[in-house]
Amino acid sequence: METMAEDVIWDALARALVGEYEILTRLGFGRGDAPVYLARELVTDTLVGLRLPPLSFGSDAQEYGLEIVRQLDNGLPDIETRCSHCGATLRQWSRFCSNCGRDISGIAPSAAGQTREVLRALARTAAADRYDVLGEMTRAEGGGLVYFAREISTGKIVGLQIEPGPEATVTMTETQFESLGDTLRIEQPRKPPMTDTGRRLSIPRGIEHQPPPPKPAPRNVRGLWTVGFLALLVLVAYVAYLIAR
């Protein structure tokens, strides 16, 4: 997977959305060969997907649309996880296992005190010392939440879900995104949970990554005042010398 410095789309997206979204990672390519990024919406402090469907390709630039995805569905890049009941390898964001049919989405918020805030605190406790939980997103099919977290030892982003364990404990299932850069999904979701912002992102052909300009060094205001005062003293002494002559 490309790093931020190698991903020109990431770089252009981060510049276009500065102050609105913090780009966290690239999830891969979704429906229609659209790059998909995980981001934090700053005004709401929630996680969203940023989907960029290709619109046109001219001689000078590739143009992308911008869709805000607020729920996980099969229109996003594939994942790689395992069913906690039958062990089958799963590659979609479905709530139910395609092999055994069991609900694999984990613990869902409920009116019985299991709010999103309570479950987020539970996930952070279960992930302590191994993951830094960034936030969560819901599935379009409902069920448990998916918690996105940064693995402390490697820095990579993973997806986690919490499930009931023995003796009132919880277990965590990890979702991998490492192989998503070469994966495409062409299935249509039943109800696309996304908003087309109408905004466009244009990537010039042959563009190279350009890091943001360095911040100017802070000016030593106190030093400038000292130099100015000394210059004034010299000027006064020189004028006094001329008058004395």
LOTOR-135265 format. One record per residue: x, y, z of N, C-alpha, C in turn. Coordinates in Angstrom, 2 decimals, decimal comma, m for minus. Example, Ala and Ser with C-alpha at 12.3 -4.5 7.8 and 13.67 -1.06 7.14 Angstrom:
(vexza (13,19 m5,69 7,80) (12,30 m4,50 7,80) (13,20 m3,30 7,80))
(vexza (12,85 m2,25 7,08) (13,67 m1,06 7,14) (12,90 0,03 7,87))
# end
This chain:
(vexza (0,84 m1,19 0,00) (0,00 0,00 0,00) (0,88 1,25 0,00))
(vexza (0,45 2,26 m0,79) (1,25 3,47 m0,89) (1,19 4,26 0,41))
(vexza (2,27 4,93 0,69) (2,29 5,82 1,84) (1,70 7,16 1,41))
(vexza (1,49 8,01 2,39) (0,90 9,31 2,08) (1,74 10,08 1,08))
(vexza (3,09 10,01 1,22) (3,98 10,78 0,35) (3,94 10,27 m1,08))
(vexza (3,52 8,99 m1,30) (3,52 8,41 m2,64) (2,14 8,48 m3,29))
(vexza (1,11 8,84 m2,56) (m0,26 8,82 m3,05) (m0,65 10,25 m3,43))
(vexza (m0,60 10,56 m4,73) (m0,87 11,93 m5,16) (m2,33 12,29 m4,98))
(vexza (m3,23 11,29 m5,03) (m4,64 11,58 m4,80) (m4,85 11,97 m3,35))
(vexza (m4,24 11,22 m2,45) (m4,30 11,54 m1,01) (m3,80 12,97 m0,78))
(vexza (m2,67 13,29 m1,39) (m2,05 14,60 m1,19) (m2,98 15,71 m1,68))
(vexza (m3,56 15,53 m2,88) (m4,46 16,54 m3,43) (m5,75 16,63 m2,62))
(vexza (m6,26 15,48 m2,16) (m7,47 15,46 m1,35) (m7,26 16,17 m0,02))
(vexza (m6,12 15,90 0,62) (m5,82 16,54 1,90) (m5,73 18,06 1,75))
(vexza (m5,16 18,51 0,65) (m5,05 19,96 0,42) (m6,43 20,58 0,16))
(vexza (m7,27 19,86 m0,60) (m8,58 20,39 m0,95) (m9,52 20,44 0,25))
(vexza (m9,35 19,51 1,20) (m10,29 19,40 2,33) (m9,68 19,86 3,65))
(vexza (m8,59 20,61 3,60) (m7,95 21,07 4,82) (m8,94 21,86 5,67))
(vexza (m8,98 21,56 6,96) (m9,91 22,22 7,86) (m11,27 21,57 7,92))
(vexza (m11,56 20,62 7,01) (m12,85 19,93 7,00) (m12,70 18,46 7,39))
(vexza (m11,67 17,80 6,85) (m11,46 16,37 7,10) (m9,98 16,10 7,36))
(vexza (m9,73 15,12 8,22) (m8,39 14,60 8,42) (m8,31 13,23 7,76))
(vexza (m7,47 13,07 6,74) (m7,35 11,80 6,03) (m6,52 10,84 6,88))
(vexza (m7,06 9,64 7,15) (m6,40 8,69 8,04) (m5,69 7,57 7,29))
(vexza (m6,32 7,02 6,26) (m5,70 5,94 5,51) (m6,46 5,71 4,21))
(vexza (m5,83 5,04 3,27) (m6,53 4,63 2,06) (m7,03 3,20 2,26))
(vexza (m8,32 2,99 2,06) (m8,89 1,66 2,22) (m8,72 0,82 0,96))
(vexza (m8,55 1,44 m0,18) (m8,38 0,69 m1,43) (m9,26 1,26 m2,51))
(vexza (m9,70 0,40 m3,45) (m10,55 0,82 m4,56) (m11,90 0,14 m4,43))
(vexza (m12,97 0,92 m4,55) (m14,31 0,39 m4,42) (m15,01 0,28 m5,75))
(vexza (m16,33 0,30 m5,71) (m17,14 0,14 m6,91) (m16,77 1,19 m7,95))
(vexza (m16,66 0,76 m9,21) (m16,35 1,69 m10,29) (m14,91 2,17 m10,28))
(vexza (m14,00 1,39 m9,68) (m12,58 1,74 m9,63) (m12,36 3,07 m8,91))
(vexza (m13,19 3,34 m7,89) (m13,09 4,60 m7,15) (m12,19 4,45 m5,94))
(vexza (m11,16 5,28 m5,80) (m10,36 5,27 m4,57) (m11,22 5,64 m3,36))
(vexza (m10,99 4,94 m2,25) (m11,76 5,20 m1,03) (m10,79 5,43 0,12))
(vexza (m11,02 6,50 0,87) (m10,17 6,87 2,00) (m11,01 6,94 3,27))
(vexza (m10,39 6,57 4,38) (m11,01 6,74 5,69) (m10,58 8,10 6,23))
(vexza (m11,54 8,87 6,73) (m11,23 10,23 7,20) (m12,06 10,56 8,43))
(vexza (m11,60 11,57 9,15) (m12,36 12,10 10,29) (m12,98 13,42 9,88))
(vexza (m14,30 13,51 10,00) (m15,00 14,76 9,73) (m14,83 15,66 10,96))
(vexza (m14,13 16,76 10,80) (m13,71 17,56 11,95) (m14,88 18,24 12,66))
(vexza (m15,89 18,67 11,94) (m16,98 19,40 12,57) (m17,84 18,50 13,44))
(vexza (m17,92 17,20 13,10) (m18,72 16,25 13,89) (m17,87 15,28 14,69))
(vexza (m16,55 15,25 14,43) (m15,62 14,32 15,09) (m16,06 12,86 14,88))
(vexza (m16,52 12,54 13,67) (m16,93 11,18 13,34) (m16,13 10,68 12,13))
(vexza (m16,05 9,34 12,01) (m15,35 8,74 10,88) (m16,29 8,59 9,70))
(vexza (m15,76 8,85 8,51) (m16,51 8,70 7,27) (m15,58 8,11 6,21))
(vexza (m16,19 7,62 5,15) (m15,42 7,22 3,99) (m15,50 8,32 2,94))
(vexza (m14,40 8,58 2,25) (m14,37 9,53 1,14) (m14,18 8,73 m0,14))
(vexza (m15,21 8,67 m0,97) (m15,18 7,89 m2,20) (m15,04 8,84 m3,38))
(vexza (m14,08 8,56 m4,27) (m13,77 9,44 m5,38) (m14,02 8,72 m6,72))
(vexza (m15,26 8,72 m7,21) (m15,53 8,06 m8,49) (m14,87 8,82 m9,64))
(vexza (m14,11 8,13 m10,50) (m13,50 8,81 m11,65) (m14,59 9,36 m12,57))
(vexza (m14,42 10,59 m13,02) (m15,42 11,23 m13,87) (m14,96 11,37 m15,31))
(vexza (m13,79 11,91 m15,49) (m13,28 12,11 m16,85) (m11,77 12,11 m16,82))
(vexza (m11,19 11,80 m17,98) (m9,73 11,80 m18,09) (m9,36 12,54 m19,36))
(vexza (m8,81 13,72 m19,19) (m8,40 14,51 m20,34) (m6,91 14,39 m20,60))
(vexza (m6,43 15,22 m21,48) (m5,01 15,18 m21,82) (m4,15 15,76 m20,71))
(vexza (m4,79 16,57 m19,84) (m4,02 17,25 m18,80) (m4,29 16,76 m17,39))
(vexza (m5,48 16,21 m17,13) (m5,82 15,87 m15,75) (m6,87 14,77 m15,69))
(vexza (m6,89 14,07 m14,56) (m7,94 13,12 m14,21) (m8,86 13,79 m13,19))
(vexza (m10,16 13,78 m13,45) (m11,11 14,42 m12,55) (m11,89 13,37 m11,77))
(vexza (m12,09 13,62 m10,48) (m12,82 12,73 m9,59) (m13,97 13,48 m8,94))
(vexza (m15,04 12,76 m8,65) (m16,10 13,30 m7,81) (m15,74 13,07 m6,35))
(vexza (m16,57 13,55 m5,45) (m16,34 13,35 m4,03) (m17,65 12,97 m3,35))
(vexza (m17,72 11,75 m2,81) (m18,90 11,28 m2,10) (m18,53 10,99 m0,64))
(vexza (m19,38 11,39 0,28) (m19,17 11,13 1,70) (m19,97 9,88 2,07))
(vexza (m19,27 8,83 2,49) (m19,90 7,56 2,82) (m19,97 7,45 4,35))
(vexza (m21,18 7,33 4,89) (m21,35 7,32 6,34) (m21,68 5,95 6,90))
(vexza (m21,89 4,95 6,05) (m22,13 3,59 6,50) (m21,34 2,63 5,61))
(vexza (m20,91 1,51 6,20) (m20,12 0,52 5,48) (m21,03 m0,42 4,72))
(vexza (m20,72 m0,64 3,43) (m21,51 m1,56 2,63) (m20,62 m2,22 1,58))
(vexza (m21,23 m3,04 0,73) (m20,46 m3,79 m0,25) (m19,98 m2,94 m1,43))
(vexza (m20,33 m1,66 m1,45) (m19,80 m0,79 m2,49) (m18,39 m0,30 m2,16))
(vexza (m17,94 m0,53 m0,93) (m16,60 m0,13 m0,52) (m15,61 m1,26 m0,82))
(vexza (m14,32 m1,01 m0,68) (m13,33 m2,05 m0,95) (m13,54 m3,28 m0,08))
(vexza (m13,14 m4,43 m0,61) (m13,24 m5,68 0,15) (m12,37 m5,64 1,40))
(vexza (m12,70 m6,48 2,33) (m11,92 m6,65 3,55) (m11,47 m8,10 3,63))
(vexza (m10,73 m8,43 4,66) (m10,36 m9,82 4,91) (m10,49 m10,09 6,41))
(vexza (m11,49 m10,86 6,76) (m11,71 m11,21 8,16) (m12,22 m12,64 8,22))
(vexza (m12,43 m13,15 9,42) (m12,89 m14,53 9,60) (m14,15 m14,56 10,46))
(vexza (m15,05 m15,47 10,12) (m16,24 m15,67 10,93) (m15,83 m16,29 12,25))
(vexza (m16,29 m15,69 13,35) (m15,91 m16,20 14,67) (m16,64 m17,49 15,02))
(vexza (m17,61 m17,88 14,21) (m18,38 m19,11 14,48) (m17,87 m20,30 13,67))
(vexza (m17,72 m20,13 12,33) (m17,31 m21,26 11,49) (m15,90 m21,14 10,96))
(vexza (m15,27 m19,96 11,13) (m13,89 m19,79 10,69) (m13,73 m19,45 9,22))
(vexza (m14,83 m19,29 8,49) (m14,75 m18,99 7,06) (m14,11 m17,62 6,83))
(vexza (m13,32 m17,48 5,77) (m12,73 m16,21 5,39) (m13,78 m15,37 4,67))
(vexza (m13,96 m14,15 5,11) (m14,98 m13,25 4,56) (m14,31 m12,02 3,97))
(vexza (m14,88 m11,51 2,87) (m14,27 m10,38 2,17) (m15,26 m9,26 1,89))
(vexza (m16,35 m9,22 2,62) (m17,33 m8,17 2,43) (m17,72 m7,57 3,78))
(vexza (m18,42 m6,44 3,72) (m18,83 m5,75 4,93) (m20,18 m6,24 5,43))
(vexza (m20,61 m7,44 5,01) (m21,92 m7,95 5,36) (m22,05 m8,20 6,86))
(vexza (m23,29 m8,11 7,33) (m23,58 m8,38 8,73) (m23,58 m9,87 9,03))
(vexza (m23,94 m10,68 8,04) (m24,08 m12,12 8,24) (m23,01 m12,89 7,47))
(vexza (m22,54 m13,99 8,05) (m21,55 m14,85 7,41) (m22,16 m15,50 6,17))
(vexza (m21,46 m15,43 5,05) (m21,95 m16,02 3,80) (m21,87 m17,54 3,82))
(vexza (m21,17 m18,11 4,81) (m21,03 m19,56 4,88) (m22,03 m20,20 5,85))
(vexza (m22,08 m19,69 7,11) (m22,95 m20,31 8,11) (m24,20 m19,50 8,40))
(vexza (m24,25 m18,26 7,92) (m25,44 m17,44 8,10) (m25,55 m16,75 9,44))
(vexza (m24,57 m16,90 10,31) (m24,64 m16,29 11,64) (m24,37 m14,79 11,57))
(vexza (m24,93 m14,07 12,53) (m24,68 m12,64 12,66) (m23,26 m12,47 13,21))
(vexza (m22,38 m11,87 12,43) (m20,97 m11,74 12,83) (m20,60 m10,28 13,11))
(vexza (m21,60 m9,42 13,23) (m21,31 m7,99 13,33) (m20,89 m7,54 14,72))
(vexza (m21,04 m8,42 15,72) (m20,62 m8,05 17,07) (m21,71 m7,36 17,87))
(vexza (m21,30 m6,75 18,97) (m22,25 m6,12 19,88) (m22,75 m4,81 19,28))
(vexza (m24,09 m4,67 19,23) (m24,70 m3,48 18,65) (m25,22 m2,56 19,75))
(vexza (m25,28 m1,25 19,48) (m25,90 m0,33 20,45) (m27,34 m0,74 20,70))
(vexza (m27,83 m0,51 21,91) (m29,20 m0,84 22,25) (m29,73 0,16 23,26))
(vexza (m31,04 0,07 23,49) (m31,67 0,97 24,44) (m31,45 0,54 25,88))
(vexza (m30,78 m0,61 26,06) (m30,57 m1,15 27,41) (m29,25 m0,69 28,02))
(vexza (m28,82 0,50 27,66) (m27,61 1,05 28,24) (m26,36 0,89 27,41))
(vexza (m26,42 0,11 26,33) (m25,24 m0,08 25,48) (m25,23 0,99 24,40))
(vexza (m24,93 2,21 24,78) (m24,85 3,31 23,82) (m23,55 3,22 23,04))
(vexza (m23,45 4,02 22,00) (m22,21 4,04 21,22) (m21,03 4,47 22,08))
(vexza (m21,28 5,40 22,99) (m20,20 5,87 23,86) (m19,72 4,76 24,80))
(vexza (m20,68 4,00 25,35) (m20,32 2,89 26,24) (m19,55 1,82 25,49))
(vexza (m20,02 1,48 24,28) (m19,35 0,45 23,49) (m17,97 0,92 23,03))
(vexza (m17,83 2,21 22,72) (m16,52 2,73 22,31) (m15,52 2,63 23,46))
(vexza (m15,98 2,94 24,68) (m15,11 2,80 25,85) (m14,75 1,33 26,08))
(vexza (m15,69 0,43 25,84) (m15,42 m1,00 25,99) (m14,39 m1,47 24,96))
(vexza (m14,53 m0,97 23,73) (m13,57 m1,33 22,68) (m12,18 m0,82 23,01))
(vexza (m12,09 0,39 23,54) (m10,78 0,95 23,88) (m10,13 0,18 25,03))
(vexza (m10,94 m0,28 25,97) (m10,40 m1,08 27,07) (m9,88 m2,41 26,56))
(vexza (m10,66 m3,05 25,67) (m10,24 m4,35 25,13) (m9,03 m4,22 24,22))
(vexza (m8,86 m3,05 23,58) (m7,76 m2,86 22,64) (m6,52 m2,25 23,28))
(vexza (m6,58 m1,95 24,57) (m5,48 m1,25 25,25) (m4,16 m1,97 25,06))
(vexza (m3,09 m1,18 24,88) (m1,71 m1,63 24,74) (m1,41 m2,25 23,37))
(vexza (m2,44 m2,44 22,54) (m2,18 m2,99 21,21) (m2,71 m2,08 20,10))
(vexza (m3,86 m1,46 20,33) (m4,47 m0,61 19,31) (m4,86 0,74 19,92))
(vexza (m4,81 1,77 19,11) (m5,34 3,08 19,45) (m6,64 3,26 18,66))
(vexza (m7,78 3,15 19,33) (m9,08 3,21 18,65) (m9,36 4,65 18,21))
(vexza (m9,63 4,83 16,91) (m9,84 6,15 16,33) (m11,31 6,55 16,31))
(vexza (m12,19 5,56 16,20) (m13,62 5,84 16,10) (m14,33 4,65 15,50))
(vexza (m15,60 4,82 15,18) (m16,38 3,70 14,66) (m17,30 4,15 13,54))
(vexza (m17,78 3,16 12,76) (m18,78 3,39 11,73) (m19,81 2,27 11,80))
(vexza (m21,02 2,55 11,34) (m22,08 1,56 11,31) (m22,10 0,85 9,96))
(vexza (m22,74 m0,31 9,93) (m22,97 m1,03 8,68) (m24,33 m0,62 8,10))
(vexza (m24,43 m0,64 6,78) (m25,70 m0,35 6,13) (m26,75 m1,38 6,50))
(vexza (m26,33 m2,62 6,80) (m27,24 m3,69 7,17) (m27,58 m3,68 8,66))
(vexza (m27,02 m2,76 9,43) (m27,27 m2,71 10,86) (m26,34 m3,65 11,61))
(vexza (m26,66 m3,92 12,87) (m25,84 m4,80 13,68) (m24,76 m4,03 14,42))
(vexza (m23,69 m4,76 14,76) (m22,60 m4,18 15,53) (m21,79 m3,15 14,75))
(vexza (m21,01 m2,39 15,49) (m20,19 m1,33 14,91) (m18,82 m1,87 14,50))
(vexza (m18,19 m1,19 13,55) (m16,81 m1,47 13,18) (m15,95 m0,35 13,74))
(vexza (m14,96 m0,73 14,54) (m14,05 0,24 15,16) (m12,75 0,28 14,36))
(vexza (m12,40 1,45 13,89) (m11,14 1,60 13,18) (m10,07 2,01 14,19))
(vexza (m8,92 1,36 14,10) (m7,87 1,59 15,09) (m6,51 1,53 14,42))
(vexza (m5,54 2,19 15,06) (m4,15 2,15 14,58) (m3,37 1,18 15,47))
(vexza (m2,76 0,17 14,83) (m1,97 m0,80 15,58) (m0,71 m0,10 16,08))
(vexza (m0,49 m0,14 17,39) (0,59 0,63 18,01) (1,95 0,19 17,52))
(vexza (2,16 m1,11 17,32) (3,48 m1,62 16,96) (3,87 m1,32 15,52))
(vexza (2,88 m1,20 14,61) (3,19 m1,02 13,19) (2,67 0,29 12,62))
(vexza (1,68 0,89 13,26) (1,10 2,12 12,74) (0,04 1,91 11,69))
(vexza (m0,23 0,67 11,27) (m1,23 0,42 10,24) (m2,64 0,52 10,81))
(vexza (m3,59 0,84 9,94) (m4,99 0,96 10,32) (m5,68 m0,39 10,12))
(vexza (m6,45 m0,82 11,12) (m7,22 m2,06 11,03) (m8,65 m1,76 11,47))
(vexza (m9,54 m2,70 11,17) (m10,91 m2,63 11,65) (m11,11 m3,65 12,76))
(vexza (m11,85 m3,29 13,78) (m12,09 m4,19 14,91) (m13,58 m4,24 15,19))
(vexza (m14,04 m5,38 15,69) (m15,40 m5,46 16,21) (m15,36 m6,25 17,50))
(vexza (m16,24 m5,91 18,41) (m16,25 m6,58 19,71) (m17,44 m7,54 19,77))
(vexza (m17,19 m8,72 20,31) (m18,21 m9,76 20,42) (m18,24 m10,27 21,85))
(vexza (m19,39 m10,77 22,28) (m19,46 m11,32 23,64) (m18,51 m12,50 23,81))
(vexza (m17,81 m12,53 24,94) (m16,90 m13,62 25,24) (m17,37 m14,40 26,45))
(vexza (m16,60 m15,38 26,88) (m16,99 m16,17 28,05) (m16,93 m15,34 29,33))
(vexza (m17,85 m15,64 30,24) (m17,88 m15,01 31,57) (m17,93 m13,49 31,49))
(vexza (m18,85 m12,99 30,67) (m19,12 m11,55 30,55) (m17,93 m10,75 30,04))
(vexza (m17,00 m11,40 29,35) (m15,89 m10,68 28,74) (m16,22 m10,42 27,26))
(vexza (m15,31 m9,72 26,58) (m15,50 m9,49 25,15) (m14,27 m9,96 24,40))
(vexza (m14,47 m10,36 23,16) (m13,35 m10,70 22,29) (m13,35 m9,73 21,12))
(vexza (m12,19 m9,60 20,46) (m12,07 m8,67 19,35) (m11,68 m9,43 18,09))
(vexza (m12,34 m9,10 16,98) (m12,02 m9,67 15,68) (m11,40 m8,59 14,83))
(vexza (m10,26 m8,88 14,20) (m9,54 m7,88 13,42) (m9,84 m8,03 11,93))
(vexza (m9,97 m6,90 11,26) (m10,18 m6,84 9,82) (m8,94 m6,23 9,18))
(vexza (m8,44 m6,87 8,12) (m7,23 m6,40 7,46) (m7,57 m5,60 6,21))
(vexza (m6,77 m4,58 5,93) (m6,92 m3,77 4,72) (m5,68 m3,82 3,84))
(vexza (m4,68 m4,58 4,20) (m3,37 m4,51 3,53) (m3,44 m4,80 2,05))
(vexza (m4,28 m5,75 1,62) (m4,29 m6,17 0,22) (m5,32 m5,43 m0,62))
(vexza (m5,89 m4,35 m0,09) (m7,01 m3,73 m0,78) (m6,60 m2,87 m1,96))
(vexza (m5,35 m2,52 m2,08) (m4,94 m1,64 m3,17) (m5,19 m2,22 m4,54))
(vexza (m5,24 m3,54 m4,69) (m5,43 m4,17 m5,99) (m6,82 m4,79 m6,12))
(vexza (m7,75 m4,49 m5,20) (m9,05 m5,14 m5,18) (m10,13 m4,19 m5,65))
(vexza (m11,06 m4,70 m6,46) (m12,18 m3,90 m6,92) (m13,48 m4,61 m6,59))
(vexza (m14,50 m3,84 m6,21) (m15,83 m4,40 m6,01) (m16,76 m3,79 m7,04))
(vexza (m17,59 m4,59 m7,67) (m18,52 m4,06 m8,67) (m19,97 m4,32 m8,28))
(vexza (m20,19 m4,86 m7,05) (m21,55 m5,09 m6,60) (m22,21 m3,77 m6,23))
(vexza (m23,51 m3,66 m6,49) (m24,26 m2,47 m6,14) (m24,87 m2,64 m4,76))
(vexza (m24,69 m1,69 m3,84) (m25,33 m1,80 m2,53) (m26,85 m1,65 m2,66))
(vexza (m27,56 m2,21 m1,71) (m29,02 m2,14 m1,75) (m29,52 m0,72 m1,53))
(vexza (m28,84 0,03 m0,72) (m29,25 1,40 m0,41) (m28,00 2,23 m0,15))
(vexza (m27,47 2,90 m1,18) (m26,19 3,60 m1,03) (m26,24 4,65 0,07))
(vexza (m25,52 4,45 1,21) (m25,54 5,42 2,30) (m24,47 6,48 2,10))
(vexza (m24,59 7,26 1,03) (m23,55 8,23 0,73) (m24,18 9,51 0,22))
(vexza (m23,40 10,57 0,25) (m23,85 11,87 m0,22) (m22,86 12,39 m1,25))
(vexza (m23,37 12,68 m2,46) (m22,53 13,30 m3,48) (m22,44 14,79 m3,16))
(vexza (m21,25 15,25 m2,86) (m21,08 16,65 m2,46) (m21,13 17,62 m3,63))
(vexza (m21,02 17,08 m4,85) (m20,97 17,95 m6,02) (m19,60 18,57 m6,24))
(vexza (m18,66 18,29 m5,35) (m17,31 18,84 m5,48) (m16,48 17,95 m6,39))
(vexza (m15,48 18,53 m7,01) (m14,63 17,81 m7,95) (m13,17 17,98 m7,56))
(vexza (m12,39 16,93 m7,81) (m10,96 16,95 m7,52) (m10,22 16,64 m8,81))
(vexza (m9,32 17,52 m9,22) (m8,60 17,35 m10,47) (m7,13 17,06 m10,17))
(vexza (m6,61 15,96 m10,73) (m5,22 15,56 m10,52) (m4,47 15,73 m11,84))
(vexza (m3,57 16,71 m11,98) (m2,81 16,88 m13,21) (m1,99 15,65 m13,54))
(vexza (m1,90 15,33 m14,82) (m1,08 14,21 m15,25) (0,39 14,52 m15,01))
(vexza (1,13 13,49 m14,56) (2,56 13,65 m14,32) (2,88 14,41 m13,06))
(vexza (1,85 14,67 m12,23) (2,11 15,42 m11,00) (3,03 14,62 m10,08))
(vexza (3,90 15,29 m9,41) (4,76 14,67 m8,41) (4,39 15,20 m7,04))
(vexza (4,63 14,39 m6,06) (4,29 14,82 m4,69) (5,09 16,04 m4,30))
(vexza (4,38 17,05 m3,85) (5,04 18,28 m3,40) (4,67 18,50 m1,94))
(vexza (5,63 18,36 m1,05) (5,32 18,57 0,37) (4,91 20,00 0,60))
(vexza (4,09 20,25 1,62) (3,69 21,62 1,91) (4,90 22,49 2,20))
(vexza (4,84 23,77 1,83) (5,99 24,65 2,06) (6,33 24,72 3,53))
(vexza (7,63 24,79 3,86) (8,02 24,85 5,27) (7,52 26,13 5,92))
(vexza (7,19 26,01 7,19) (6,75 27,19 7,92) (7,91 28,15 8,12))
(vexza (7,67 29,45 7,97) (8,77 30,41 8,16) (9,27 30,36 9,60))
(vexza (10,57 30,51 9,75) (11,16 30,49 11,09) (10,65 31,68 11,89))
(vexza (10,34 31,49 13,16) (9,85 32,62 13,97) (10,89 33,72 14,07))
(vexza (10,45 34,93 13,91) (11,37 36,07 13,93) (11,71 36,43 15,36))
(vexza (12,97 36,74 15,57) (13,43 37,11 16,91) (13,12 38,58 17,13))
(vexza (11,90 38,85 17,61) (11,46 40,24 17,78) (12,32 40,96 18,81))
(vexza (12,68 40,26 19,89) (13,47 40,90 20,93) (14,84 41,31 20,38))
(vexza (15,44 40,46 19,53) (16,73 40,79 18,94) (16,64 41,99 18,03))
(vexza (15,53 42,08 17,27) (15,36 43,21 16,37) (15,25 44,52 17,15))
(vexza (14,53 44,49 18,27) (14,43 45,69 19,09) (15,79 46,09 19,64))
(vexza (16,61 45,13 20,02) (17,93 45,43 20,57) (18,81 46,09 19,52))
(vexza (18,81 45,53 18,30) (19,63 46,10 17,21) (19,17 47,51 16,88))
(vexza (17,84 47,71 16,84) (17,30 49,03 16,51) (17,68 50,06 17,57))
(vexza (17,65 49,64 18,84) (17,99 50,57 19,93) (19,45 50,97 19,87))
(vexza (20,34 49,97 19,59) (21,76 50,28 19,48) (22,04 51,22 18,32))
(vexza (21,35 51,00 17,19) (21,54 51,87 16,03) (21,11 53,30 16,36))
(vexza (20,01 53,43 17,14) (19,55 54,76 17,52) (20,57 55,45 18,41))
(vexza (21,21 54,71 19,34) (22,22 55,30 20,21) (23,41 55,80 19,40))
(vexza (23,82 54,99 18,41) (24,94 55,40 17,57) (24,60 56,68 16,81))
(vexza (23,36 56,76 16,29) (22,94 57,93 15,54) (22,93 59,17 16,44))
(vexza (22,41 59,04 17,66) (22,36 60,18 18,59) (23,78 60,64 18,93))
(vexza (24,68 59,68 19,15) (26,06 60,05 19,49) (26,74 60,76 18,33))
(vexza (26,42 60,32 17,10) (27,03 60,95 15,93) (26,52 62,38 15,77))
(vexza (25,23 62,58 15,98) (24,66 63,95 15,86) (25,26 64,84 16,93))
(vexza (25,41 64,33 18,16) (26,01 65,12 19,24) (27,45 65,49 18,89))
(vexza (28,16 64,58 18,26) (29,55 64,85 17,86) (29,60 65,97 16,84))
(vexza (28,68 65,93 15,86) (28,67 66,97 14,83) (28,34 68,34 15,45))
(vexza (27,40 68,39 16,40) (27,03 69,66 17,05) (28,20 70,21 17,86))
(vexza (28,93 69,31 18,54) (30,06 69,74 19,38) (31,17 70,35 18,53))
(vexza (31,27 69,92 17,29) (32,32 70,48 16,42) (31,95 71,90 16,04))
# end
